[in-house]
């Protein structure tokens, strides 16, 4: 796994820990594009 991928996974874990990102929020999004955009924002 690359360093960048590891950082991305750690970022997601931190957001999930603080409640900023949850499985429920992602599942409640109507379209794949919404989920994709939410996850892409983490990367920036």
C-alpha positions as CSV (number, residue, x, y, z in Angstrom):
1,X,0.0,0.0,0.0
2,X,1.3,3.4,-0.9
3,X,1.8,6.2,1.7
4,X,-0.9,8.3,0.0
5,X,-3.5,5.5,0.3
6,X,-2.6,5.0,3.9
7,X,-3.1,8.7,4.6
8,X,-6.4,8.5,2.8
9,X,-7.6,5.6,5.0
10,X,-6.4,7.3,8.2
11,X,-8.3,10.4,7.2
12,X,-11.5,8.4,6.7
13,X,-11.0,6.7,10.0
14,X,-10.5,10.1,11.8
15,X,-13.7,11.5,10.2
16,X,-15.6,8.4,11.2
17,X,-14.3,8.6,14.8
18,X,-15.4,12.3,15.2
19,X,-18.8,11.5,13.6
20,X,-18.2,13.8,10.6
21,X,-18.5,10.7,8.3
22,X,-20.7,7.7,9.1
23,X,-21.8,4.6,7.2
24,X,-25.3,5.7,7.7
25,X,-24.7,9.1,6.1
26,X,-23.1,7.4,3.1
27,X,-25.9,4.9,2.8
28,X,-28.5,7.6,3.0
29,X,-27.1,9.4,-0.1
30,X,-29.4,8.8,-3.1
31,X,-26.9,8.5,-5.8
32,X,-23.4,7.0,-6.2
33,X,-22.1,10.4,-7.4
34,X,-23.0,11.9,-4.0
35,X,-21.1,9.3,-2.2
36,X,-18.2,9.7,-4.6
37,X,-18.1,13.4,-4.1
38,X,-18.2,13.1,-0.3
39,X,-15.2,10.7,-0.4
40,X,-13.3,12.8,-2.9
41,X,-13.6,15.9,-0.6
42,X,-11.6,13.9,2.0
43,X,-8.7,13.6,-0.4
44,X,-8.4,17.4,-0.9
